[in-house]
Amino acid sequence: MSTPSRRGHSILIRFGSLIRSATVCAAAALLCISLARAQPPPASAGAITAKQLMARDLIGAPGKQAVLSVIEVPAGASSAPHKHEAQVFVYVVSGHLIMQVAGGPRLTLGPGQTFYENPTDIHTVSANASNTEPAQFLAFVIKDKDKPGLIPVPPDQSREQPSTSAVPVSQADAARTSGPALLTRDVIGLPGKQVVMSVIEQRPGTSSKPHRHYAQVFVYVLQGKMIMQVKGGPRLTLGPGQTFYESPSDIHTVSANASTTDPAKFLAILIRDKNRPVTSPVPAK
């Protein structure tokens, strides 16, 4: 057998080097792909957080409670389909949210607008409508004490189906931001009782006369500062984000704007008897 020439030998060496280089590059590329796949996905827009502000037993319904929470939704964030198995009353404080229950309309809601979920509804869409601005909303929930506030739903259950809400929220309802009542629903399991959600605006330097509601009242200050007191209780000055509670037997002795120059505004959620007025004056003694 003849031996290869020097030139042929040199070509073979270079060819072998090229093959080895190509093999190394291919291996490196495969390694990079494997590492990339092994890395966790990029950080999301941020986690949605909920903070409970107050909770009270639902009078007349053992085992039930009413819970008021504030939910922070970072820009671009959304929650997976879920249900609450509770009555849920939503009030948007800031930003814009996209809300939908299975079988219901897809709504984009802004500050002062509301949304309602029935205990059997599946909440298919709950998302911040903006990729740059955070959003915040209040959730008032009437629930069983022994159940979690949020229950994940398998994908097959979150498909389109008729909403079971007795009175579905319409675009017109969602657009209402002021008036005698923003949202009203019967309390399920408590005949004659209803939830009424209203926004009260208090002009600078004004106050209301002593009164009572014969209801459970949950107050959340939206703007300005309010002075609140029930008979026998402490006199409180409350700012935005702070809360106040009245029981059905309380007499609301002080409800006043703490400022003589700036308006104040608060959200009031009442669980009341249908056959009683929302507010009853208390005679001066």
Buried (B, 14 or more C-beta within 10 A) or exposed (E): EEEEEEEEEEEEEEEEEEEEEEEEEEEEEEEEEEEEEEEEEEEEBBEBEEEEBBBBEBBBBEEBBBBBBBBBBBBBBBBEBBBBBBBBBBBBBBBBBBBBBBBBEEBBBBBBBBBBBBBEBBBBBBBBBBEEBBBBBBBBBBBBEEEEBBEEBEEEEBEEEEBBBEEBBEEEBBEBBEEEBBBBBBBBEBEEBBBBBBBBBBEEEEBBEBBBBBBBBBBBBBBBBBBBBBEEBEEBEBEBEBBBBBEBEBBBBBBBBBBEEEBBBBBBBBBBBEEBEBBEEBEEE
